Amino acid sequence: MFRSFIILLSLLGVLSSAPALNASARTDELKNSLETANRFYSENQYDRALAIYNRIINDRGPSPDLLKNIGNTYFRMGDYARALLHYERALLLRPNHPDIINNIRVTREMLGLEAPATPPTKVFTSFLNASEWAWLTWFCFTIASLIWFPVRVYGRTRPALSNLLRTPAMRAIPVLCLILGTAAIGASYMETLSLRHAIVIRKDASVKVSPFPNAQDRAQIRAGERIRMGNAHGSYHSIRLSDGTTGWIATSDFEPIMPSS
Protein backbone atom coordinates (compact mmCIF):
# COMPACT_ATOMS: atom_id res chain seq x y z
CA MET A 1 0.00 0.00 0.00
CA PHE A 2 2.74 2.44 1.01
CA ARG A 3 4.72 1.56 -2.12
CA SER A 4 1.70 2.28 -4.32
CA PHE A 5 1.26 5.62 -2.57
CA ILE A 6 4.89 6.56 -3.27
CA ILE A 7 4.53 5.58 -6.94
CA LEU A 8 1.38 7.71 -7.21
CA LEU A 9 3.14 10.72 -5.71
CA SER A 10 6.04 10.27 -8.13
CA LEU A 11 3.70 10.14 -11.09
CA LEU A 12 1.90 13.27 -9.91
CA GLY A 13 5.25 15.02 -9.55
CA VAL A 14 6.28 14.10 -13.05
CA LEU A 15 2.94 15.21 -14.50
CA SER A 16 2.99 18.53 -12.65
CA SER A 17 6.53 19.30 -13.78
CA ALA A 18 5.81 18.56 -17.44
CA PRO A 19 4.04 21.88 -18.19
CA ALA A 20 6.87 23.84 -16.55
CA LEU A 21 9.48 21.99 -18.55
CA ASN A 22 7.48 22.52 -21.72
CA ALA A 23 7.14 26.26 -21.00
CA SER A 24 10.87 26.50 -20.32
CA ALA A 25 11.64 24.72 -23.59
CA ARG A 26 9.35 27.11 -25.50
CA THR A 27 11.02 30.10 -23.87
CA ASP A 28 14.45 28.82 -24.87
CA GLU A 29 13.19 28.19 -28.40
CA LEU A 30 11.84 31.74 -28.62
CA LYS A 31 15.10 33.19 -27.32
CA ASN A 32 17.14 31.20 -29.83
CA SER A 33 14.85 32.22 -32.69
CA LEU A 34 15.13 35.89 -31.77
CA GLU A 35 18.90 35.67 -31.50
CA THR A 36 19.06 34.03 -34.92
CA ALA A 37 16.78 36.64 -36.49
CA ASN A 38 18.73 39.49 -34.92
CA ARG A 39 21.98 38.01 -36.18
CA PHE A 40 20.59 37.80 -39.73
CA TYR A 41 19.46 41.41 -39.39
CA SER A 42 22.92 42.58 -38.31
CA GLU A 43 24.42 40.64 -41.22
CA ASN A 44 22.07 42.40 -43.68
CA GLN A 45 20.25 39.15 -44.44
CA TYR A 46 16.93 40.87 -44.13
CA ASP A 47 14.76 38.29 -45.91
CA ARG A 48 15.91 35.56 -43.55
CA ALA A 49 15.45 37.77 -40.49
CA LEU A 50 11.97 38.73 -41.67
CA ALA A 51 10.96 35.10 -42.17
CA ILE A 52 11.88 34.26 -38.57
CA TYR A 53 10.18 37.34 -37.10
CA ASN A 54 6.96 36.51 -38.96
CA ARG A 55 7.15 32.88 -37.88
CA ILE A 56 7.42 33.97 -34.25
CA ILE A 57 4.35 36.19 -34.65
CA ASN A 58 2.40 33.33 -36.20
CA ASP A 59 3.40 31.04 -33.31
CA ARG A 60 3.30 33.43 -30.34
CA GLY A 61 1.31 36.44 -31.47
CA PRO A 62 2.48 40.03 -31.95
CA SER A 63 4.37 42.17 -29.46
CA PRO A 64 5.46 45.82 -29.74
CA ASP A 65 9.18 44.96 -29.81
CA LEU A 66 8.73 42.25 -32.42
CA LEU A 67 6.61 44.50 -34.65
CA LYS A 68 9.22 47.25 -34.30
CA ASN A 69 11.93 44.79 -35.35
CA ILE A 70 9.91 43.89 -38.46
CA GLY A 71 9.45 47.59 -39.17
CA ASN A 72 13.20 48.16 -38.84
CA THR A 73 13.85 45.28 -41.24
CA TYR A 74 11.49 46.65 -43.88
CA PHE A 75 13.07 50.08 -43.41
CA ARG A 76 16.53 48.67 -44.12
CA MET A 77 15.09 46.91 -47.19
CA GLY A 78 13.77 50.24 -48.48
CA ASP A 79 10.11 49.19 -48.17
CA TYR A 80 9.11 52.24 -46.16
CA ALA A 81 5.35 51.71 -46.51
CA ARG A 82 5.46 48.29 -44.85
CA ALA A 83 7.93 49.63 -42.28
CA LEU A 84 5.40 52.34 -41.41
CA LEU A 85 2.62 49.75 -41.26
CA HIS A 86 4.46 47.69 -38.63
CA TYR A 87 5.49 50.75 -36.61
CA GLU A 88 1.81 51.76 -36.51
CA ARG A 89 0.90 48.25 -35.37
CA ALA A 90 3.53 48.46 -32.62
CA LEU A 91 2.17 51.85 -31.51
CA LEU A 92 -1.31 50.36 -31.32
CA LEU A 93 -0.05 47.92 -28.68
CA ARG A 94 2.22 50.42 -26.91
CA PRO A 95 0.78 53.95 -27.20
CA ASN A 96 3.06 56.98 -26.73
CA HIS A 97 6.27 54.93 -26.96
CA PRO A 98 8.93 57.54 -27.94
CA ASP A 99 11.09 55.22 -30.08
CA ILE A 100 8.12 53.98 -32.10
CA ILE A 101 6.77 57.51 -32.54
CA ASN A 102 10.19 58.69 -33.75
CA ASN A 103 10.41 55.76 -36.19
CA ILE A 104 7.02 56.70 -37.60
CA ARG A 105 8.11 60.31 -38.03
CA VAL A 106 11.35 59.37 -39.81
CA THR A 107 9.60 56.84 -42.06
CA ARG A 108 6.92 59.33 -43.07
CA GLU A 109 9.67 61.76 -44.01
CA MET A 110 11.31 59.10 -46.17
CA LEU A 111 7.95 58.61 -47.91
CA GLY A 112 7.55 62.36 -48.44
CA LEU A 113 4.47 62.51 -46.23
CA GLU A 114 3.56 65.37 -43.95
CA ALA A 115 2.99 64.78 -40.27
CA PRO A 116 -0.69 63.88 -39.77
CA ALA A 117 -2.89 66.23 -37.80
CA THR A 118 -3.41 65.00 -34.26
CA PRO A 119 -6.98 65.38 -32.94
CA PRO A 120 -7.15 67.03 -29.49
CA THR A 121 -8.81 63.91 -28.08
CA LYS A 122 -5.80 61.80 -29.10
CA VAL A 123 -3.72 63.44 -26.36
CA PHE A 124 -6.04 61.79 -23.83
CA THR A 125 -7.00 58.55 -25.56
CA SER A 126 -3.44 57.55 -26.49
CA PHE A 127 -2.46 56.96 -22.87
CA LEU A 128 -3.94 53.45 -23.13
CA ASN A 129 -4.92 51.14 -25.96
CA ALA A 130 -8.53 50.18 -26.70
CA SER A 131 -8.40 47.00 -24.62
CA GLU A 132 -6.91 48.79 -21.60
CA TRP A 133 -9.58 51.51 -21.77
CA ALA A 134 -12.25 48.78 -21.80
CA TRP A 135 -10.75 47.18 -18.69
CA LEU A 136 -10.62 50.57 -16.95
CA THR A 137 -14.29 51.12 -17.77
CA TRP A 138 -15.21 47.75 -16.24
CA PHE A 139 -13.11 48.47 -13.13
CA CYS A 140 -14.63 51.90 -12.50
CA PHE A 141 -18.22 50.75 -12.83
CA THR A 142 -17.51 47.70 -10.67
CA ILE A 143 -16.13 49.88 -7.85
CA ALA A 144 -19.11 52.22 -8.08
CA SER A 145 -21.52 49.27 -7.93
CA LEU A 146 -19.75 47.69 -4.94
CA ILE A 147 -20.24 50.90 -2.97
CA TRP A 148 -23.79 51.77 -4.03
CA PHE A 149 -25.25 48.25 -3.93
CA PRO A 150 -24.85 47.70 -0.13
CA VAL A 151 -26.44 51.11 0.53
CA ARG A 152 -29.52 50.16 -1.49
CA VAL A 153 -29.83 46.61 -0.14
CA TYR A 154 -28.70 46.91 3.48
CA GLY A 155 -29.37 50.59 4.13
CA ARG A 156 -32.26 49.90 6.50
CA THR A 157 -31.18 46.66 8.14
CA ARG A 158 -27.58 47.72 8.82
CA PRO A 159 -27.51 51.42 9.76
CA ALA A 160 -23.80 51.40 10.70
CA LEU A 161 -22.79 50.14 7.27
CA SER A 162 -25.18 52.55 5.60
CA ASN A 163 -23.81 55.52 7.56
CA LEU A 164 -20.24 54.55 6.66
CA LEU A 165 -21.02 54.33 2.97
CA ARG A 166 -22.91 57.61 3.07
CA THR A 167 -19.95 59.68 4.30
CA PRO A 168 -18.78 62.42 1.89
CA ALA A 169 -15.61 60.52 1.01
CA MET A 170 -17.45 57.28 0.22
CA ARG A 171 -20.06 59.21 -1.76
CA ALA A 172 -17.35 60.86 -3.83
CA ILE A 173 -15.65 57.60 -4.81
CA PRO A 174 -18.49 56.14 -6.94
CA VAL A 175 -19.17 59.55 -8.51
CA LEU A 176 -15.52 59.84 -9.54
CA CYS A 177 -15.56 56.25 -10.77
CA LEU A 178 -18.63 56.95 -12.91
CA ILE A 179 -17.03 60.08 -14.37
CA LEU A 180 -13.80 58.24 -15.11
CA GLY A 181 -15.70 55.22 -16.43
CA THR A 182 -17.76 57.40 -18.78
CA ALA A 183 -14.58 59.07 -20.04
CA ALA A 184 -13.02 55.63 -20.50
CA ILE A 185 -16.00 54.53 -22.60
CA GLY A 186 -15.46 57.49 -24.90
CA ALA A 187 -11.72 56.86 -25.08
CA SER A 188 -12.24 53.18 -25.78
CA TYR A 189 -14.67 54.06 -28.58
CA MET A 190 -12.22 56.54 -30.13
CA GLU A 191 -9.39 54.02 -29.98
CA THR A 192 -11.65 51.34 -31.46
CA LEU A 193 -12.28 53.62 -34.44
CA SER A 194 -8.54 53.70 -35.08
CA LEU A 195 -8.63 49.94 -35.56
CA ARG A 196 -10.41 50.62 -38.87
CA HIS A 197 -7.39 52.46 -40.23
CA ALA A 198 -4.98 51.08 -42.81
CA ILE A 199 -1.73 51.98 -44.56
CA VAL A 200 -1.44 52.19 -48.35
CA ILE A 201 1.42 49.94 -49.46
CA ARG A 202 1.27 50.48 -53.22
CA LYS A 203 2.96 53.46 -54.86
CA ASP A 204 0.50 55.85 -56.55
CA ALA A 205 -2.59 53.83 -55.68
CA SER A 206 -5.81 55.02 -57.29
CA VAL A 207 -8.93 56.08 -55.42
CA LYS A 208 -11.89 55.37 -57.70
CA VAL A 209 -15.41 56.75 -57.72
CA SER A 210 -16.92 53.24 -57.64
CA PRO A 211 -15.72 49.70 -56.82
CA PHE A 212 -14.89 48.61 -60.36
CA PRO A 213 -11.55 48.35 -62.20
CA ASN A 214 -12.71 50.58 -65.10
CA ALA A 215 -14.20 53.25 -62.85
CA GLN A 216 -12.93 56.81 -63.07
CA ASP A 217 -10.05 57.79 -60.79
CA ARG A 218 -10.92 60.34 -58.14
CA ALA A 219 -7.47 60.77 -56.64
CA GLN A 220 -3.97 59.33 -56.41
CA ILE A 221 -2.49 58.54 -53.02
CA ARG A 222 1.06 57.78 -52.03
CA ALA A 223 2.38 54.69 -50.37
CA GLY A 224 2.30 55.14 -46.61
CA GLU A 225 -0.88 57.23 -46.55
CA ARG A 226 -3.18 56.45 -43.66
CA ILE A 227 -6.76 55.73 -44.68
CA ARG A 228 -9.94 54.78 -42.88
CA MET A 229 -11.59 51.63 -44.19
CA GLY A 230 -15.28 51.29 -44.87
CA ASN A 231 -17.33 48.51 -46.43
CA ALA A 232 -15.96 45.95 -48.87
CA HIS A 233 -17.39 45.31 -52.33
CA GLY A 234 -15.69 42.55 -54.26
CA SER A 235 -11.99 43.32 -54.49
CA TYR A 236 -12.46 46.97 -53.43
CA HIS A 237 -12.93 48.81 -50.14
CA SER A 238 -14.61 52.14 -49.53
CA ILE A 239 -12.21 54.50 -47.79
CA ARG A 240 -11.94 57.99 -46.36
CA LEU A 241 -8.72 60.00 -46.59
CA SER A 242 -7.45 62.39 -43.94
CA ASP A 243 -8.69 65.38 -46.00
CA GLY A 244 -12.22 63.93 -46.13
CA THR A 245 -12.00 62.54 -49.66
CA THR A 246 -13.98 59.34 -50.08
CA GLY A 247 -13.82 56.65 -52.74
CA TRP A 248 -12.86 53.07 -53.46
CA ILE A 249 -9.44 51.43 -53.45
CA ALA A 250 -8.31 47.94 -54.39
CA THR A 251 -7.94 45.69 -51.33
CA SER A 252 -4.48 44.65 -52.54
CA ASP A 253 -3.28 48.28 -52.36
CA PHE A 254 -3.42 48.57 -48.57
CA GLU A 255 -3.05 46.60 -45.35
CA PRO A 256 -5.08 47.23 -42.17
CA ILE A 257 -3.16 48.37 -39.11
CA MET A 258 -5.14 45.84 -37.10
CA PRO A 259 -4.81 42.52 -39.00
CA SER A 260 -8.00 40.59 -39.53
CA SER A 261 -6.38 37.35 -38.29
N, C-alpha and C positions, 0 to 999 in steps of 0.2 A: 504493500500500500504506500509506504513512505517513498519507495523507489519510483513508483508511478507518479507520485506528487512532484518529485524532483524533476522527472522527465517533462511533466506538463509545464512546470515553471520555466525550464530551459527552452521549450518550444515557444512559450509566450514571449520570452526575452528575445529570441531570434526574430519572431514576427514583428515585435514592436520596434526593433532596431532596423528592420529592412527599409521602411520609409525614410528614415534619417540617412541611411547609407545611400539610398537612391537620390535624395535631394542633394547630398554632398557631391555625388558623382555628376549630377546635372550642373551644379555650380562650377565644378572644375571644368566641365565640357564647355560651358559658356565662357569662362575665363580664357581657356585655350583658344576658342574661336575668335574672341575679341583681340587677343594678342596676335593671332595670325592675320586677321583683317587689318589691324593697325600696322603690322609690319609690311604688308602688301601696299598699304597707303603710303608709308614712308619711302618705299622703293618705287613709287610712281606706277605701280601695277593696279591702276584704279578699277579696272573691270573685275579683277579677282577680289579686291577688297569689297566692292559693291555687292558681288554675289554672296559673300559671307554675311555682310550686314543685313541684306534682305532675307537670307535664310534664318538668321537669328530672330528677325521680326516675325517671320512666319511661324517660328516655333514658340517664341516667348511673348510676342506682342511688342508694340512700340514703346519706346521710352524717349524722353527729351534728348538725352545724350546720344543715343543711337541715331535718332533722326537728324541731329546736328552733324554727326559723323557722315551720314549719307549726303547731307547737304554740302558739307565740305568736299566730299569726293566728287560730286557733280560739278562743284565750282572749279576744282582743279582740272576737270575734264572739259571745261568751257561750256557746259550745259547750264547756263545761269538760270533759266526758267525752272528747271527741275530742282536746282539748288534752292531757289527761292521757295518752291513748293514745300520742300522738306523743312526749311527753316520755319515756315509758317505753321507746319504741323507740330514742330517742336514747341513753338510759342503757344500753341493751343493747349498743350499739356503743362507748360511752365510759363504762365503769363509774367510779363515784366522782367524776364531774365535779360540782364544787360548784354551778355555776349551774343545771344540769339537776336536781340533787337539790332545790335550793331551789324551782325552778319546780314540781316535783312536790308539794312540801309545801304551797305556796300554793294550788295547784289543788285539792288534796284538801280544804283548808279551805273553799274556795269551794263545793265539793260537799257539805260537811257530813260528811266522812268522817274518822274517826280515823286517826292514823298507824299503819300496819301494823306488827305485831310483826316484828322482825328476827331471824332465826335466828342463833345464835352462829357457825355455819359461814359465814354470809354475809360476815362481817368479813374472812375469808380469801379466799373464792372471788371476791369482787367486785373484787379487784385487777386481774384480767384477764377478758376475755370468754371464751366457750366455745371459740372457735376458737384464741385465743391460748394457753389452757391445753392444748389438743390439740398445738399446735406445741411447747410446752415439754416435754410428755411425750415426744414423738418425739426432741427434742434430748437430753434426759437419758439415755434408753435407748441412743441412738446413741453418746454419749460413753462410757458404761459398756461397750458392746460393743467399741468401738475399743481400749479398754485391756485388757479381758479376752481378746479373741480372739487377739492375738499371743502372750499367755502360754500359752494352750492349744495353739496350733499350732506356735510356734517355741521353746517353752520348753526343749526338749532340744537342738535344733540350734544355737541362738544363746543361749548362757548369759549373755552381756553384756546383751542386750536383756531377757532374762528377769529378771535380777537388778535391772535398772533399774525394770522394771514391778512388781517385788515389794517395792519400798521402801515404808515406812509411808505416805508421802505419796501415792504412786501407788495404793496399796491403798485409801486413804480416798476418793479421787475417785470411783471407780465406786460405792462404797457410798453416798456422799452423793447421787450422781446417781440411784441406784435409789430412795432414800428420797424425794427431791424428785419423781422421776417418778411414784412411787406416789401421792404427795399430789396431784400434778397430775391424775392420772386421776380421783381422787375429786372434785376441784374442777371438772374438765371435765364430769363426770357431773351434779354438782349444778347447774351453770350450764345444762346441756342440759335439765334438768327445767324450768327457768324459761322455756324456749322454748315450753312447753305452756300458758303463762298467757295470759289475755285480759282485756280491759277491757269492762265492760258499758257500752253507749252509749245504751240506752233507759232513760227514767225509769220507776221502779217496775216493772221487769221481773219476771216470775213464774218461780219455780222450781217445776216440776211433779214429781209422783211418778212419771210415766211419759212417754214421748215422743209424746204425743198432745194435740191442741189442747183436747179436752174433759176432760183429766185433772185431778185435784184439785191445787190449788196447795199447795205445801209451805212456801213462803216468798216474800217480796217483797224484792228487792234494789235498791239505788239505782244510778243511773248513776255510773260511775266505779269501782264495786267491782271488785276484782281476783279473778278466778276461775281455777281450773285446769281445763283442758279434758280430757275423756275421749273416749269413742267417739261417733261420729255415728250417728244413726238417723233417716233421712228428713230432715226440716227441723229436727231437734232434736239437741242435744249433751248428753251426760252431763257434769256438772261437779261440782267440789268447792269449797266456800267456805272462807274462811280459818278459820272456826269449826268446820270438819269436816262441815258439812251437805252432803249430796249430793242430786242430783236432775237434772232435765232442763230445759234452757232453749232457746228458739228461737234458731236460728243467726243470725237477723237482729237479735237483741238484743245481740250482742257482736261485738267484733273482736279477733282474736289479736294479741298484741304482736309476734310474729314472723309477718309475712304469709306466706301459702302460696305466693305468686308475686310 
